[in-house]
Amino acid sequence: MQIHTGDTFDPRVIALLDHHVTAARAQTAPGSAHALDLAGLRASDVAFWTGWDGDMLVATGALKTLHAEHGEVKSMHTLQTTRRRGFGGQMLRHIITEARARGLKRLSLETGSWDYFKPAHALYQAHGFVLCGPFEGYAEDPNSLFLTRDLSR
């Protein structure tokens, strides 16, 4: 997979992100979905990437800078038909590398707590993320799972 800076105006990217948000919200209780929309991904504090297998868009991922030493993983999604091929892990490793290059010491994320999100939980935990409490404006929510990883080591 080749990872590039994401083009949030590319119709293929828009379609995959729309699917990601729609699918996640369909599996999440009302008020508990925290996915960024296109405007959120275009914000100055967000870096967004796309992953391509040849000319096919297969993955997205973003890094939101919360403050000088803390970032948040956002918009992680892999095309359903290409899952279990390592694209999600490759995108996550890219985000971790970028976070370190930007001097971040901690990387956190919020994801759903429901069964639908279990593959994501396994991916994050396999890459060193551990459970934590809510961070940076999130509130305790039984529908959310919060994870973090120390990047300083």
Phi, psi and omega per residue, in radians:
M1 nan 2.362 3.047
Q2 -1.735 2.271 -3.132
I3 -1.860 2.288 -3.126
H4 -2.293 2.771 2.990
T5 -1.019 2.277 -3.045
G6 -1.300 2.486 3.076
D7 -1.826 1.773 -3.085
T8 -1.323 0.108 3.053
F9 -1.868 -0.142 3.113
D10 -1.223 2.181 -3.113
P11 -1.004 -0.549 3.113
R12 -1.189 -0.686 3.113
V13 -1.184 -0.788 3.119
I14 -1.012 -0.766 -3.118
A15 -1.118 -0.759 -3.134
L16 -1.182 -0.724 3.108
L17 -1.134 -0.676 3.102
D18 -1.091 -0.743 3.092
H19 -1.088 -0.776 -3.139
H20 -1.009 -0.892 -3.098
V21 -1.143 -0.773 -3.125
T22 -1.098 -0.798 -3.132
A23 -1.147 -0.765 -3.129
A24 -1.130 -0.760 3.141
R25 -1.173 -0.542 3.106
A26 -1.184 -0.406 -3.111
Q27 -1.779 0.096 -3.045
T28 -2.160 2.528 3.104
A29 -1.114 2.553 3.098
P30 -0.933 2.378 3.141
G31 1.487 -0.069 -3.096
S32 -1.936 0.081 3.123
A33 -1.608 2.297 -3.054
H34 -2.199 0.386 -3.140
A35 -1.205 2.493 3.085
L36 -1.324 2.452 2.999
D37 -1.507 -3.100 -3.100
L38 -1.044 -0.716 3.118
A39 -1.072 -0.705 3.108
G40 -1.104 -0.675 3.124
L41 -1.246 -0.358 3.134
R42 -1.572 -0.037 -3.108
A43 -1.146 2.681 -3.075
S44 -1.176 -0.357 -3.136
D45 -1.630 0.190 -3.108
V46 -2.137 2.293 2.979
A47 -1.879 2.324 -3.039
F48 -2.219 2.375 -3.135
W49 -2.252 2.700 3.032
T50 -2.152 2.595 3.104
G51 -1.984 2.344 -3.046
W52 -2.184 2.327 2.995
D53 -1.864 1.668 -2.971
G54 1.189 -2.174 3.125
D55 -1.766 0.225 -3.139
M56 -1.789 2.186 3.060
L57 -1.250 2.118 -3.073
V58 -2.102 -0.257 -3.067
A59 -2.757 2.708 3.007
T60 -2.360 2.771 3.069
G61 -2.930 2.652 -3.119
A62 -2.488 2.772 3.081
L63 -2.231 2.062 3.076
K64 -1.786 2.195 3.089
T65 -1.443 2.067 3.138
L66 -1.517 -0.730 2.979
H67 -2.830 -3.071 -2.951
A68 -0.936 -0.500 -3.081
E69 -2.103 0.093 -3.040
H70 -2.359 2.253 3.095
G71 -2.204 2.891 -3.135
E72 -2.241 2.317 3.034
V73 -1.333 2.263 -3.141
K74 -2.346 2.771 2.960
S75 0.948 0.578 3.049
M76 -1.289 2.136 3.122
H77 -2.722 2.440 3.044
T78 -2.132 2.359 3.110
L79 -0.906 2.268 -3.050
Q80 -0.898 -0.756 -3.060
T81 -1.286 -0.139 -3.131
T82 -2.044 0.231 -3.134
R83 -1.216 2.749 3.133
R84 1.253 0.391 3.072
R85 -1.996 0.095 3.068
G86 1.616 0.022 -3.097
F87 -1.168 -0.702 3.118
G88 -1.080 -0.795 3.109
G89 -1.099 -0.683 3.121
Q90 -1.128 -0.743 3.118
M91 -1.138 -0.735 -3.141
L92 -1.111 -0.737 3.090
R93 -1.079 -0.652 3.088
H94 -1.087 -0.791 3.135
I95 -1.102 -0.750 3.115
I96 -1.064 -0.788 3.120
T97 -1.067 -0.783 3.127
E98 -1.122 -0.696 3.128
A99 -1.070 -0.783 3.109
R100 -1.099 -0.750 -3.131
A101 -1.088 -0.481 3.120
R102 -1.529 0.038 3.092
G103 1.457 0.220 3.123
L104 -1.271 2.477 -3.126
K105 -1.798 -0.289 -3.096
R106 -2.512 2.461 3.118
L107 -2.263 2.199 -3.086
S108 -2.215 2.968 3.083
L109 -2.785 2.788 3.010
E110 -2.120 2.395 3.050
T111 -2.506 2.960 -3.137
G112 -1.214 2.706 -3.141
S113 -1.689 -0.099 -3.042
W114 -1.357 2.874 -3.114
D115 -0.945 -0.631 3.129
Y116 -0.909 -0.566 -3.054
F117 -1.618 0.017 -3.104
K118 -1.006 -0.698 3.073
P119 -1.055 -0.632 3.093
A120 -1.157 -0.734 3.110
H121 -0.988 -0.816 -3.114
A122 -1.094 -0.725 3.120
L123 -1.064 -0.866 -3.105
Y124 -1.118 -0.761 -3.128
Q125 -1.156 -0.605 3.093
A126 -1.157 -0.346 3.134
H127 -1.834 0.391 2.977
G128 1.571 0.110 3.092
F129 -1.409 2.473 3.136
V130 -2.202 2.750 3.129
L131 -1.068 2.537 3.079
C132 -2.610 3.113 3.076
G133 -1.518 3.090 3.097
P134 -1.026 2.626 -3.106
F135 -2.389 2.767 2.971
E136 0.672 1.032 3.031
G137 1.643 -0.186 3.057
Y138 -1.328 2.708 3.088
A139 -2.045 2.736 3.051
E140 -0.956 2.313 -3.071
D141 -2.668 2.156 3.138
P142 -1.123 -0.251 3.129
N143 -1.603 -0.032 -3.120
S144 -2.073 2.591 3.020
L145 -2.136 2.287 -3.122
F146 -1.952 2.323 -3.123
L147 -2.315 2.680 3.123
T148 -2.559 2.795 3.081
R149 -2.479 2.298 3.081
D150 -1.382 2.144 -3.136
L151 -1.741 -0.032 -3.050
S152 -1.348 -0.250 -3.139
R153 -1.657 nan nan
